[in-house]
Amino acid sequence: MSSAAVRAFAPGRVNLIGEHTDYNDGLCLPFAIERGVTVTARPRDGADIEARALDLCQDDRFSLCDEIRPPHPGRAGAPHGWTRFVRGAAAELTRAGLEPRPCVLEIHGDVPRGAGLSSSAALSVALCLALCTVAAREPPATVELARLCSRMENDWCGAQTGLLDPLASLLGRRQHAVRLDMRELTWTHVELDLGEHVLATLDSGASRTLAESGYNERREECRRAAAALGVESLRDARSGTDLPEPLGRRVRHVLSENRRVDDAVSALRDRDPHALGALLDASHASLRDDYEVSTPDVERTVERCKRAGALGARIVGGGFGGSVLGLFPPGAELPDRAVSVAPGPRARLL
């Protein structure tokens, strides 16, 4: 094995449209962004992995000789916060036959945490790439690596996330979004050329204390709706009008959002920013009214974007806080603290 240090970078993502459709076997249209998480791995002697979160000035250390177990309430020494990702990566790679080697990890990120830009998936992907490479192991193929990262979030962090976020990080391409079919697990890159129009995110500032529980609740509601309709997933649903509320509204959002994804692909191919802006507005209305994942702070942030001239704006990410994505015309003055975003390259070694 090499004794050289390696660095892996994984980007965050913006989901242009197609929200809460991934775990319903639906369609999504994300793009990777320039910001993300970098993990440097340096081999070390012994049997331990040492991890340092440089942004937080926090450390963690554990032995690869010990059984690495998911966190359990009340268990002494259970991992917490970002350390769950590190231990989860080591455990899941071992389970996949890709045992890490002892090393020192340094973690640095410039993607905002908790802002709906998928900092957690960026961390998961970067950790796995760094741990595999420093051990001279070939990382899993794209879909399998995305599944491994999803297990890290599901089993180690308690968030029932799907494959959208890690796939977006792994499939990024400059100046392109990627249309994901989450049932077939196939993808097509779509040129994202808006001319002088600008996509920008604006953090609502809303605390996301309800995000994890609310996200998991929506997933459970979709499972109940599919069971009531007798279909495997809401991708197969035709309508939810016969279901009790709120299940009918959840179905309506998923079906309409899938249609908006393909309409957005058409708008991008036609280079029609006004049509794209209208789709962003329609997506937000559906997320607010049918899926009920908005908050007063998010609504005020959408209004700020609209007052600044946005052609369309919507909440992005799991909801219950986080960021709003706006599409602004040429020459518009972005709201204070808004960050322009553009499609960047995929996760990679540096």
LUMKOL-676237 format. One record per atom (N, C-alpha, C): x, y negated, z negated; residue in three letters. Coordinates in steps of 0.001 Angstrom, whole numbers, plus 524288, in hexadecimal, padded with zeros to 5 digits. Layout:
# residues N
XYZALA...
//
This chain:
# residues 350
80343804AB80000MET800008000080000MET803667FB2480000MET8016E7F732802A9SER804467F24B802E0SER8043E7EFA27FD90SER808637ECA97FC81SER808997E99C7F7ADSER807497E3EC7F8B0SER805BB7E2A87FD88ALA804A57DD3E7FEEEALA7FF327DBAA7FD24ALA7FEA17D6A27FC0EALA7F9837D4897FAB4ALA7F6347D4017FFA7ALA7F1147D4557FF03VAL7ED757D38D80358VAL7E9697CF7E801ACVAL7E73A7CCD480594ARG7E3087C91480486ARG7DE7D7CA4180822ARG7D9E47CA59805E3ALA7D5207CB44808ECALA7D1667C6B680806ALA7CED07C51480C34PHE7CAF97C0DD80BE1PHE7C5C37C2DA80DE4PHE7C1927C17E80B24ALA7BC517C2AF80CFDALA7B9077BDC280C92ALA7B63E7BC65810BBPRO7B32F7B790810A7PRO7ADE77B84180E02PRO7ABDF7B3EE80C05GLY7A6627B3BC80AA4GLY7A3257B38180F9DGLY79E137B2DB80EEAARG79ACE7B2C18138BARG796387AF09812C0ARG794357AD388170BVAL78F2D7AA8B81730VAL78B907ADE981A76VAL786F17AEE281880ASN783167B1B781B93ASN77FC67ADA881E62ASN780AC7AD1482375LEU77DE87A9138266DLEU778067A9D7825F7LEU7764A7AEA382686ILE770BE7AFDF825E0ILE7704B7B5CF82543ILE76C0D7B78E822DCGLY76B6A7BD2B821D0GLY76C8A7BE4981C24GLY769767BBD6818A4GLU76A737BC3C81306GLU766C67C0308108DGLU768EC7C38C80D39HIS766037C7A680A81HIS763B07CBA180E54HIS766137CC0A812CFTHR764777D00381698THR7682D7D4A78169CTHR76CED7D3EA81497ASP770E47D80B81516ASP76F4B7DCFC81246ASP76D477DC8F80D79TYR76BD07E14380A96TYR766737E35180C32TYR764237E0DA8101AASN75F517E2C781275ASN7603A7E4CF817FEASN765227E65C81913ASP7669A7E88881E30ASP765A47E4B38229EASP766097DF9A8217BGLY764AB7DBA58254EGLY769437D96982840GLY768877D49682A17LEU76C617D1DE82D4CLEU76E867CD2982A5BLEU7737D7CBFB82B35CYS7760B7C785828A6CYS779B07C4F082C94CYS77AEF7BFF982B90LEU77E617BD1782F16LEU782497B9E282BE9LEU7860E7BC728295FPRO789E97B99C8263BPRO78EB17B80C8296APRO791E97B4C18270APHE797217B3D882921PHE79AE47B32982493PHE79FAC7B51C82552ALA7A3D07B45C82173ALA7A58F7AEB08219FALA7A75C7ACB581D30ILE7A92C7A75181CDEILE7AF107A73C81BD9ILE7B1567A2A581C26GLU7B6F97A23481B63GLU7B8887A326815B5GLU7B52F7A1CD81213ARG7B6757A26B80C88ARG7B58D7A80680ACDARG7B8927A9B1806EAGLY7B7F17AF048050AGLY7BB517B01E80051GLY7BCF37B4FC7FFD7VAL7C00D7B6D17FB66VAL7C4F87B9737FD72VAL7C96A7B80D7FB21THR7CE697BA797FC70THR7D0447BDAC7F7CETHR7D1DC7C2807F8D3VAL7D4017C5F07F4CCVAL7D9847C77D7F664VAL7DD477C6547F30ATHR7E2AE7C7FB7F3CDTHR7E3B37CCA87F042THR7E5E07D0CE7F27DALA7E7097D58E7EF84ALA7ECE27D69E7EFC0ALA7EF4C7D7277EB1FARG7F4DF7D8567EAB7ARG7F5897DD777E7D3ARG7F8487E1437EA13PRO7F9177E63A7E759PRO7FBEB7E56A7E22DPRO7FACD7E8BC7DE6AARG7FD6E7E87B7D95AARG7FE477EE067D770ARG801E77EE917D3C3ASP802DB7F3A47D15BASP7FE9A7F4C57CD53ASP7FE677F9B27CBB8GLY7FAAC7FB287C7AFGLY7F5B77FD5A7CA03GLY7F16D7FCBB7C71DALA7EC6F7FEFA7C8CBALA7E8067FAFD7C8A6ALA7E9567F6007C7E9ASP7E5527F2067C718ASP7E4727EEA97CBEBASP7DFBC7ECA87CC27ILE7DE927E8497CF9EILE7DDDC7E3797CC33ILE7E0D97DF767CD6FGLU7E0307DA647CADFGLU7DD8D7D6C37CEC4GLU7D9AF7D3EC7CD05ALA7D6E07D0587D074ALA7D6A87CAF47CDFCALA7D7867C7087D131ARG7D7747C1A37CF5FARG7D3D97BE797D2E4ARG7CFC17BC427D088ALA7CC417B8BE7D358ALA7CE747B3387D2C0ALA7D1507B1707D6ACLEU7D4267AC887D634LEU7D07E7A7E97D574LEU7CBF47A8047D7F1ASP7C84B7A3A87D773ASP7C6207A32F7D1EFASP7C5A87A7A37CF3ELEU7C3417A7B87CA0FLEU7C7417A7F37C5ACLEU7CC3A7A8B17C70CCYS7D0667A95C7C31ECYS7CF127ADE07BF72CYS7CD6B7B2427C1BAGLN7CC047B6DF7BEAFGLN7CEF47BB9C7C0C3GLN7CFFF7BF527BD37ASP7D2DF7C4137BE97ASP7CFB67C8EA7BD20ASP7D1207CD387BFA6ASP7CEF17D24F7BE49ASP7D3297D6607BF4CASP7D2DA7DAA47BC62ARG7D6A67DED97BD15ARG7D4187E3FC7BB9AARG7D4F47E7FD7BEC9PHE7D2D87ED2A7BD95PHE7D6507F14B7C00APHE7D5F57F5FD7BE03SER7D9487FA497BFCASER7D66D7FD987C3CCSER7D92A7FEF47C7F2LEU7D700802757CBDALEU7D6D9808187C9EDLEU7D95E8091D7C583CYS7D93280E5E7C340CYS7D42780F507C03DCYS7D18780B237BEC5ASP7CCA680BA37BBD5ASP7C80D80BE67BF93ASP7C3CE80E237BDAFGLU7BF0080E167C0C0GLU7BCDB808837C0D1GLU7BBF3806937C57AILE7B9DD801487C609ILE7B3FD801C57C6ADILE7B1267FFD97C2D8ARG7AB79800A17C2C9ARG7A89E7FB6D7C37DARG7A3F97FBAA7C5F4PRO7A0D87F6E47C672PRO79F7E7F4B27C11FPRO79E597EFA17C0E3PRO79D0D7ED337BBDCPRO798157EF877B991PRO797FF7EFDF7B477HIS793667F1D07B1B5HIS7927A7EE5A7ACFCHIS78DB37EC6A7AC5CPRO78CB37E8E07A7F0PRO78E777EB407A2C5PRO791727E84979FE3GLY793137E9FC79AB7GLY798077ED2879A9CGLY799F37EEDF79F2FARG79EB67F1FB79F2FARG7A36E7EE7979E7EARG7A6AC7EFC579AB7ALA7AB4F7EC9D799A1ALA7AEE87EC9479E60ALA7B0F47E80479F80GLY7B4B17E79A7A3CAGLY7B24A7E7C17A930GLY7AD117E7647A98CALA7AA877E7857AEAAALA7AC367E2D17B1E9ALA7AD1F7E39C7B6F7PRO7AEA97DF277BA35PRO7AA3C7DB317BAA1PRO7ABA07D6587BB99HIS7A7BB7D2417BC00HIS7A96C7CE6F7C03DHIS7A59F7CB717C239GLY7A6D17C76E7C611GLY7A9EA7C9837CAAAGLY7ADE77C69A7CC3ATRP7B1007C8037D0CFTRP7B3F97CD197D010TRP7B5157CE967CB2BTHR7B8057D36D7CA4BTHR7B4FA7D8377CC0FTHR7AFC87D7C57CC4AARG7ACA97DC2A7CE3FARG7ADFD7DD5F7D3EEARG7AF087D9457D6F3PHE7B0537DA167DC71PHE7B5857DCEE7DD03PHE7B9617DB677D9E2VAL7BE827DDD77DA51VAL7BE367E3957D8CBVAL7BBD87E4A97D458ARG7BB787EA1E7D2A1ARG7B7DC7ED3A7D633ARG7B3B17EAA67D806GLY7B03B7ED4B7DBAFGLY7B2F97EEB57E0BAGLY7B6437EB3C7E2B2ALA7B9317EC627E777ALA7BCD17F1097E6A8ALA7BFAE7F10F7E241ALA7C33E7F5677E129ALA7C0477FA8A7E0B6ALA7BBD47FA6A7DE01ALA7B8D47FF347DD36ALA7B66D8012F7E24AALA7B4227FDA77E55AGLU7B1877FF547EA2BGLU7B5778011E7EE43GLU7BA017FE9F7EE87LEU7BE06800777F227LEU7BFFC805DA7F08CLEU7C0A3806BD7EB74THR7C24A80BE17E995THR7BE4280FFC7EB0CTHR7B94980EA37EA3DARG7B50E812467EB97ARG7B51C8138F7F166ARG7B6D580FDF7F4A7ALA7B70C810B57FA4AALA7BC1D813597FC04ALA7BF62814ED7F841GLY7C44B817717F990GLY7C899813B47FB1AGLY7C80380EB67F9A0LEU7CBDC80AB67FAF6LEU7CE0F8084E7F5FBLEU7D05D80B987F2BDGLU7D21C809EA7ED96GLU7D5D6805437EDF2GLU7D4CD801277EAF6PRO7D86B7FCB57EADEPRO7DD8B7FE387E839PRO7E1707FB017E8DFARG7E6517FBAF7E619ARG7E6C87F7567E206ARG7E9FA7F80B7DE18PRO7EAC07F3DA7DA3FPRO7ECA57EEE47DCF7PRO7EA6A7EA8E7DB7BCYS7EBCD7E5B07DE09CYS7EA0E7E1117DAB6CYS7EBED7DC907DC32VAL7EA2B7D79A7D9EEVAL7E6F77D4D07DE12VAL7E2427D34C7DCADLEU7DEC57D09B7E03ALEU7DE427CADE7DE9ELEU7DEB67C76F7E25EGLU7DDA57C1E67E17AGLU7D9237C05A7E505GLU7D5127BE1D7E2AAILE7D0387BD017E577ILE7CF5B7B71F7E590ILE7CE887B51B7EA36HIS7CD6E7AF847EACFHIS7C9227AED97EED2HIS7C5627AB767EDB7GLY7C12C7AA807F163GLY7C0057A4C37F20FGLY7BE5A7A34E7F6C5ASP7BCA879DED7F7ABASP7B70379DB87F988ASP7B43D7A2267F932VAL7AEA97A2247FA60VAL7ABC87A15B7F538VAL7A81379DAE7F4F0PRO7A57379CA27EFF5PRO7A2997A1777EDECPRO7A3257A2717E8DBARG7A0697A6CD7E669ARG79ACA7A54C7E534ARG7973B7A9127E5F6GLY791D37A82C7E494GLY78F097A4407E801GLY790FC7A3527ECB5ALA78E9D79F6E7F028ALA78BFB7A1DF7F4E1ALA78B227A6FF7F4CBGLY788887A98C7F922GLY78BFA7AA567FDDAGLY7912B7AA177FD28LEU794D57AAAC8017BLEU797D07AFD38012BLEU795F17B3587FDE1SER797F77B8AB7FD84SER79DA47B8FA7FBC5SER79EE07B61A7F7A3SER7A4177B6897F55FSER7A5137BC047F343SER7A0F57BE987F163SER7A1A87C3D57EF25SER7A3267C7D07F351SER7A0B27C79E7F7E0ALA7A22C7CB3B7FC10ALA7A7A87CA0B7FE02ALA7A90B7C5087FE4CALA7AE5C7C3A47FFE4ALA7B2517C5F77FC21ALA7B1387C5AB7F70ELEU7B4BF7C7EE7F32DLEU7B50E7CDCF7F3C6LEU7B0987D05A7F483SER7B07E7D60F7F50ASER7B3B87D7D87F9B6SER7B2E37D55D7FE2DVAL7B5A67D6EE802F0VAL7BB7A7D5E380271VAL7BCF67D14F8007BALA7C2847D0097FFFAALA7C5447D3C17FC41ALA7C2BA7D5207F7E8LEU7C50F7D8D77F441LEU7C6057DE1E7F6D5LEU7C2227E0127F9ACCYS7C2BE7E5387FC17CYS7C7067E53A80039CYS7C7417E1238036CLEU7CB5D7E0E080766LEU7D0C27E099804E2LEU7D14C7DD70800BAALA7D6627DCE97FE31ALA7D7FF7E1FA7FB84ALA7D4627E46C7F8B0LEU7D5AD7E93A7F5D6LEU7D7077EDAB7F98BLEU7D43D7EE147FDE1CYS7D58D7F229801ACCYS7DAE27F12880423CYS7DBCB7EC54805BBTHR7E0917EB288089FTHR7E5697EBAA8053CTHR7E52F7E9DC80052VAL7E9CA7EA367FCFAVAL7EB117EFE47FBAEVAL7E71E7F3577FC15ALA7E8047F8EB7FB44ALA7E9127FBCA8005CALA7E9D97F8DA80496ALA7EAF47FB13809C1ALA7E69E7FEBC80B7FALA7E1D17FD4380A63ARG7DD4A8005680C0AARG7DA147FD3580FF2ARG7D7CD7FFF1813B4GLU7D4727FD6C81789GLU7CF2B7FC4481516GLU7CD657F76081522PRO7C83E7F635812EDPRO7C3F07F91D815D9PRO7BF957FA0B8135FPRO7BB367FC9581615PRO7B9797F96581ACCPRO7B6D07FC0781E6AALA7B4957F953822EAALA7B07A7F56682111ALA7AEF27F1F482495THR7ABCE7ED648232CTHR7A6FC7EEB881FF5THR7A3B17F237821D9VAL79ECD7F35E81F20VAL79FDE7F612819F2VAL7A39E7F9AC819E2GLU7A4C87FC64814FCGLU7A7197F8A8810F3GLU7AA4B7F50A812ABLEU7AC6A7F13A80F03LEU7A8157EDAF80CF1LEU7A4737EC2B81052ALA7A0087E90780E85ALA79CCB7EC0380A85ALA79C057F10980B5FARG7990F7F437807A1ARG79BF37F4968026BARG7A10F7F530802AALEU7A4247F5717FDDFLEU7A3A47F04A7FAD9LEU7A4087EBED7FD98CYS7A3867E6D77FAFCCYS79E107E61F7F8B7CYS79A287E81A7FB75SER794D37E7C27F972SER794447EAEF7F473SER796BA7EF837F440ARG7968C7F2A87EF6FARG799237EFC37EAECARG79D4B7ECEE7EC18MET79FD87E9DE7E7EEMET79BF87E6067E586MET799057E34F7E8C9GLU7954A7DF787E6BAGLU790A67E22C7E420GLU78ED67E67D7E663ASN78A547E93C7E431ASN78B967EBAF7DEF3ASN78FAC7EEE87DECFASP790C37F2297DA42ASP794067EF657D621ASP797287EBA37D7D4TRP79ABD7E91F7D42CTRP798F67E3B47D271TRP795C07E1337D5A5CYS794257DBD47D465CYS78E447DB3D7D3B1CYS78B517DF6E7D4AEGLY785B87DF4C7D3B8GLY782997DC387D7A5GLY784EB7DABF7DC05ALA7821D7D7E57E01CALA780FA7DBA97E494ALA77C027DC587E5D4GLN77A857E02B7E9D0GLN77B0F7DDEA7EF4CGLN77FCF7DC577F096THR780D97DA157F5AETHR7816D7DE5C7F9C5THR780AB7DCDC7FEB1GLY7812F7E08080301GLY786487DFC3805EAGLY7861B7E0CF80B00LEU78AD47E0C980E35LEU78BAC7DBA781120LEU787D87D82B81102LEU788447D3588140ALEU78D497D063812D4LEU78E3D7CF3980DDBASP792987CBCA80C7DASP797E87CE1A80DD9ASP799137D30880C4FPRO79E307D51980DDDPRO79EC07D5C1813C3PRO79A867D7278167BLEU79AEA7D79981C2BLEU79C0C7D25581EAALEU7997A7CE3681CBBALA79A7D7C8FF81EE1ALA7A0317C77D81E26ALA7A26D7C8CF819A3SER7A7E67C79D81897SER7AB897CAC181C22SER7AA2B7CFAB81D15LEU7AD7E7D32082021LEU7ACFE7D24E82600LEU7A8A87CFF5827B7LEU7A79B7CF8582D52LEU7A8157C9F282F5ALEU7AA107C66082C2DGLY7AA647C0F282DCFGLY7AD7D7C031832D1GLY7ABF07BC42835B7ARG7AEC97BACC83A76ARG7AE2A7B4EC83B26ARG7B27A7B24A83C72ARG7B2347ACA283D33ARG7AE1C7AB448414DARG7AB187A72F84030GLN7A72B7A50A843C0GLN7A2D27A8EE84501GLN7A2077ACC484197HIS79DE57B09184280HIS79B027B1D383D68HIS795FC7B2B383DF0ALA792FE7B561839E8ALA792A27BB1783B82ALA790887BE5883819VAL78FFB7C3DC8396BVAL78A6B7C59583833VAL787BC7C78B83C23ARG7827C7C9B483B63ARG7830E7CF4083964ARG7812B7D019834AFLEU781917D5358322CLEU77C417D7E48323FLEU77C2E7DCA983402ASP777937E0048337AASP778B67E3A982EE4ASP776227E2AF82A7AMET777777E575825B9MET775577EAFD82589MET771D37EC578290EARG770207F1CD82961ARG774187F4F782C7CARG7756C7F3208310AGLU778FA7F60583474GLU77EAD7F536832E7GLU77FAF7F13682FB7LEU785007EFA482E58LEU7883E7EEC083341LEU785E27EB99836A9THR788817E9DE83B66THR788AA7E3E583B4DTHR78C197E1B383E7DTRP78CAD7DC1383E74TRP78E417DA0B843CATRP78CD87D528844ACTHR78E2F7D26484978THR78FF67CCEC84803THR794747CB51849ECHIS796417C600848F4HIS793757C24084CAAHIS791CF7BDDF84A7AVAL78ED27B9F284D61VAL791C17B4C384CF8VAL792F67B26885168GLU795CE7AD7785142GLU792A47A96084E4AGLU7954F7A6AB84AC3LEU792CD7A293847ACLEU7955779D6C84929LEU7936179B3084D6DASP7956D7964384F79ASP791137923884F23ASP7917A78EC284B5BLEU78D7878AC884A84LEU78F347857084C7DLEU793457855784F9FGLY795367805A85187GLY7972077D0084D07GLY7952D7784284CA7GLU796C3774BB84878GLU7932277508843C1GLU78F4877877843E1HIS78C0D7795583F4AHIS78F4677C2983B1DHIS78DDE77B588363CVAL790F477D5D831DDVAL78D747808482E36VAL78F4F7851482CBELEU78CEE7881D82887LEU78FCF786D082379LEU78CE7785DF81F58ALA78F587849181A58ALA78C2A786E5815EFALA78EDD78856811BDTHR78C3E78A4380D12THR78C927862E808CCTHR788967861F80593LEU788557827B80137LEU7867B785827FC73LEU789BF785A77F86FASP788727887F7F3A5ASP783FC785AC7F0E3ASP77FE17888A7EF9FSER77B64786367ECF7SER77C9C784C97E74FSER780C1787237E52BGLY78209786337DFB3GLY77E9A789327DBF5GLY77ADF78C3A7DDFFALA7774B78F267DAA6ALA77A1B793CD7D844ALA77975794857D332SER77B95799207D09CSER7791A79E007D2EDSER77C587A1F27D3FCARG77A4D7A6BC7D64AARG7799D7AB007D231ARG777E67A9767CD82THR777397AD487C951THR7730B7B1467CAA4THR76F497AFD27CDF3LEU76B257B3767CF68LEU76C5E7B6637D46FLEU770BD7B5217D6EEALA771BF7B7347DC25ALA7720D7BD247DC2BALA775177BF5E7D88FGLU775D77C5097D89EGLU770BE7C7E57D79DGLU76DDE7C6677D383SER769057C9157D241SER764E67C81E7D672SER764B67C3417D885GLY760E57C2137DC8CGLY761F37C5017E18EGLY766E97C56B7E30BTYR768587C84E7E7BETYR766C87CE087E734TYR768137D0557E2D2ASN766C27D5D17E1FDASN760DE7D69D7E1EAASN75E017D2D37DFC8GLU7584D7D3337DFB1GLU756137D31F7E53BGLU7583E7CFBF7E8A2ARG756527CF917EE01ARG757627D4B47F0D5ARG75BDF7D6F77EFDCARG75D047DC0C7F250ARG759127E0277F092ARG757D47E02D7EB92GLU754097E3F77E998GLU74EA47E3037EBEDGLU74D2A7DE1A7EC86GLU748187DCEC7EEF1GLU747E87DEE17F48FGLU74C277DE5C7F767CYS74C4D7E0537FCC2CYS74BF27E63F7FCE8CYS74E697E8DE7F930ARG74DEE7EE917F8E8ARG748447F01F7F7DDARG745C17ED537F450ARG7404A7EE807F31FARG73CCA7ED827F7D7ARG73DCE7E94C7FA99ALA73AAC7E80A7FF38ALA73B4D7EC388036AALA7402D7EDED8045DALA741117F20380848ALA73E4A7F711806BCALA73E9A7F876801B0ALA73BF97FD327FFE4ALA736127FCC68009BALA733F07F8397FF63ALA72E4C7F7807FFF1ALA72C8F7F7C8805A1ALA72FF97F6128092ALEU72EB37F63E80EBDLEU730037FB7B81138LEU732A77FEDC80E51GLY73416803FC81063GLY73858803D181474GLY73BE88000181409VAL7403D7FF90817B6VAL7455A80004814C1VAL7496480168817A5GLU74E7D802228152EGLU750BE7FCF481352GLU74FFE7F8E281659SER751CE7F3AE814E4SER74E357EFB481775SER74EAE7EACD815D1LEU74B517E6C18180ALEU74CA27E58D81DB7LEU750F27E79F81FB7ARG752177E72682551ARG74DB67E9B482881ARG74B2A7EDAC8264BASP747127F08C8290FASP7419E7EE5C8281BASP741287EA8A8249EALA73C037E87182360ALA739E67E546827FAALA734D47E55282888ARG7323B7E21982C74ARG72FC87DD49829FAARG72DED7DDEE82535SER72B6F7D9A382277SER72B127DB1981CB8SER72AC37D71481963GLY729FB7D811813D5GLY724E07D5E1811E3GLY7213C7D4C681586THR71C697D21481409THR718F17D55481075THR719787DA7F8108AASP7162F7DDC980D37ASP718887DEBA807CFASP71D2B7DC99806D4LEU71FC07DD7F801D9LEU71E387D9577FDE1LEU71E5C7DAB57F8E0PRO71D807D6BE7F4D7PRO7220F7D2F07F4C2PRO720EF7CE2E7F2F4GLU725227CA5F7F272GLU7282D7CB567ED64GLU72D467CA5C7ED5EPRO730357C7937F16CPRO7326C7CB087F5B2PRO731197D01A7F5B5LEU7339A7D3A27F971LEU7326C7D2187FF0ELEU72D9E7D04D80012GLY72C507CEB380566GLY72FB07CA3C80744GLY730D07C685803CBARG734237C21E8054CARG739BB7C3DB8064CARG73B8B7C79E8033CARG740E27C9898040EARG741677CC0A80977ARG73D777CF1980AEBVAL73D8F7D19681013VAL73D697CD698145BVAL73A0D7C984813AAARG7399A7C562817A0ARG73ED37C2A981873ARG741A77C1A581437HIS746C17BF25814E2HIS74A737C2928180BHIS74AD17C78B816A1VAL74E917CAFD81944VAL74D577CB6781F13VAL748697CC228206ELEU747057CCBD825F1LEU7480D7C7B5828FDLEU746967C33E826C2SER747687BE538298ESER74D2D7BCF7829DCSER750327BE4C825D1GLU755CC7BD0A825D6GLU758B67C042829DEGLU757297C52882A95ASN7598C7C85082EB3ASN758AE7C5C88340CASN753F87C3D2834F9ARG752EB7C136839F4ARG7563E7BC4B83A87ARG756E97B97D83629ARG75A077B4AD83675ARG75FB57B5C9837C9ARG761BF7BA4683636VAL767297BB8E83793VAL767CF7BBBF83D7FVAL764667BE9984027ASP764F57BEF3845D6ASP763A47B9CC84883ASP760137B6CA84642ASP75F0F7B19984867ASP763E07AE15847C8ASP766A97AEAB84369ALA76B677AB9084296ALA76FAB7AD2E8466CALA770237B23684785VAL773E97B3FD84B78VAL772B17B175850B8VAL76DAF7B14785216SER76C2B7AEBF85705SER76D7A7A8F4856F4SER76C827A65685277ALA76DB37A0C185213ALA7738A79FCA852B0ALA776C27A33485070LEU77C697A294850FBLEU77E187A370856A0LEU77BE97A7508591FARG77D6C7A85A85E8DARG77B957A3FE8622EARG777357A182860D2ASP7754679D1E863E5ASP777D0797F58624AASP77B087982F85E1AARG77D7F7937885BEAARG7795E78F4B85AC1ARG7757B790F4857CEASP7710978DA48567DASP770F278CB88509DASP773CB788C184EA8PRO77409787E284904PRO76EC978661846A2PRO76B65783DA849A3HIS7664E7825A84781HIS762FB7873584667HIS7633478B09849E2ALA7606178FEF848E0ALA762B4792B78442BALA767D7792A1843B2LEU76A5A7952083F30LEU768C97925D83A27LEU768AC78D2D83A3BGLY7672078A4683593GLY7619F78B97833E2GLY75E0878C0E8379AALA758A578D7783648ALA75867792E4833D0ALA75BB57966683598LEU75BD079BA583355LEU75DEF79B8D82DC0LEU761D17983D82CBBLEU763C4797BA82763LEU75F70795C0823CALEU75C7F791E98258EASP7582578FE982266ASP754147942782165ASP752CA7971F82570ALA74EE079B3D824DAALA750C979F7F82125ALA755D07A0B782176SER758007A49F81DEASER757A07A2BF8184CSER758F179DC28176BHIS758A779BC881211HIS7531279BD881003HIS74F5B79A478133DALA749E579A5081181ALA7483779FD080FF6ALA749F07A3A8812ECSER7488F7A90E811B7SER74B347AAE880CB2SER750327A97780C01LEU752FD7AAF08073ELEU750AD7A84380272LEU74EC27A38B8032FARG74C647A0A67FED8ARG746F37A2B27FD83ARG743AD7A3818017CASP73E277A49B80092ASP73CE57AA6B80066ASP73F3D7AD78803F1ASP73E0A7B30B8042EASP741B17B650800DEASP746B67B4CB800A4TYR74A767B7E87FDA3TYR74B857B5977F846TYR74A507B0AB7F79FGLU74A897AE0D7F28FGLU74FE27AE7A7EFE9GLU753ED7ACAF7F2BFVAL759347ACC37F091VAL75B917A7497F02AVAL7585F7A3467F113SER75A4F79DFB7F0A6SER7598279BF47EB19SER75BAD797567EA0DTHR75B30794BB7E4FFTHR75A7978EE97E606THR758BC78BE77E228PRO7583F7863F7E2FCPRO75D59783AC7E4ABPRO761B87855B7E272ASP766BA783147E403ASP767F5784467E9B8ASP766B9789047EB5BVAL7679878A6D7F0D7VAL76426787177F45AVAL75F37786587F2E4GLU75BB6783327F620GLU75DA177D937F696GLU75FA277B6E7F25EARG761C6776227F2A3ARG76686775F47F638ARG7699E77A2D7F638THR76E3D77A5F7F993THR76CAD77AC47FF4FTHR768A977DCC80070VAL766A677E06805CDVAL764E0778A08078AVAL76221775E88041EGLU76051770A580577GLU764DF76CEA80659GLU7690B76D648034DARG76DAF76A248042FARG76FDE76B0E809A5ARG7700B76FFC80B3ECYS772027713C81075CYS76E8076EE3814A9CYS7697576F4A813E5LYS765D176D45817C8LYS7662A7675581826LYS766B3764BC813A5ARG7672A75F08813B6ARG76C2F75D4E81673ARG77030760A98164DALA7752375F75818F4ALA774E6760AC81EC6ALA770667627A82094GLY76FB17635B82626GLY76FFA76902827E3GLY7703676CB282447ALA770A677231825C2ALA76C1F773D482943ALA76D5D7769E82D6ALEU76956778C4830DCLEU7667977D4482E46LEU768E477FA382A7DGLY7668D783F182784GLY769F67851C822DBGLY767AA7874381ED0ALA76AA87888C81A0FALA767E678CF081737ALA76AFB79054814EEARG768AE794AE811FCARG76C597969380DB7ARG76A1D79913809D0ILE76D2779B94805BAILE770077A03980813ILE774C27A12A8064AVAL777C77A5AF8081CVAL779607A8FD8036DVAL77A517AE0380479GLY77BD97B19180048GLY7771C7B4087FDB5GLY777FC7B6167F910GLY773DF7B8F17F65BGLY76F7E7B58F7F452GLY770807B0827F3BFGLY76C6D7ACF97F1F1GLY76CDA7ABC07EC2AGLY768D27A9187EA1APHE768937A77C7E49DPHE76D217A3CD7E348PHE76E9A7A0977E701GLY7730B79D167E65BGLY776C379DBD7EAEAGLY77B8C79BEC7EA2EGLY77F6E79C7B7EE4CGLY77F2E798137F23DGLY780A67993B7F70CSER78165795337FAFFSER77CEF794F57FEE8SER77CAA7907280175VAL7791D78F87805CCVAL77C6C78EB080AABVAL77AB4790F880EFFLEU77D547904E81409LEU77A3C78C6C8174CLEU77CE0788798195EGLY77A54784B181CBCGLY77CFF78457821FAGLY779F37832982603LEU77BFA7825182B47LEU77B6277C8582C7FLEU77FCD779D782D21PHE77FD37742782D96PHE7814C7727B8331DPHE77ECD76E5A83514PRO77FF976C8783A63PRO785217699A83A95PRO78724768B483F3DPRO78C10765C483FC1PRO78BA47606A83D32PRO78FAB75EF983A5DGLY78FE6759D6837FCGLY78D097594E832D7GLY78A4D75D6383119ALA7877F75D1082C22ALA78B6375CBF827A4ALA78A0B759B7823B4GLU78D3F7597081F04GLU78B7075DB081B4BGLU78ED37616D81A4ELEU78D58765D1816FELEU78C4B763FC81170LEU788B87668F80EB7PRO787CD765368093DPRO78CCC765CD8060FPRO78D22762CF801E7ASP791A5763157FE75ASP7926F768A57FC8FASP7974476A8A7FCCDARG798FE76FB77FB18ARG7976B774167FEDAARG79513772C580340ALA79409776CE8072EALA7992777898809A2ALA7996777D8C80B02VAL79E2577FD880D46VAL79CCF78211812A1VAL79F5378008816A9SER79E627822681BE2SER7A08D787B481C36SER79DC378B0681EFAVAL79F4E7907E81F76VAL79F3C791F98253CVAL7A2FA7952B826B6ALA7A352796F982C18ALA7A52A79CA282C0CALA7A3D379F9D8300CPRO7A5587A51A83020PRO7AB327A5CF83028PRO7AD167A91582CA9GLY7B2A47AA3182C41GLY7B3C37AFED82D4EGLY7B8B67B17882CF0PRO7BA3F7B6D982E26PRO7B8EC7BAA0829C8PRO7B9687BF9082B04ARG7B7E77C3C982777ARG7BBF37C49182327ARG7BA8E7C7DF81F68ALA7BE327C97A81B52ALA7C3087CBF481DD3ALA7C79A7CAF581B64ARG7CC697CCB281DEEARG7D0F77CC5F81A15ARG7D5497CECB81B99LEU7DA1E7CE30818CELEU7DCD57C93E81AA5LEU7DF4A7C67B81718LEU7E1FD7C19B81866LEU7E7DB7C290818FFLEU
//
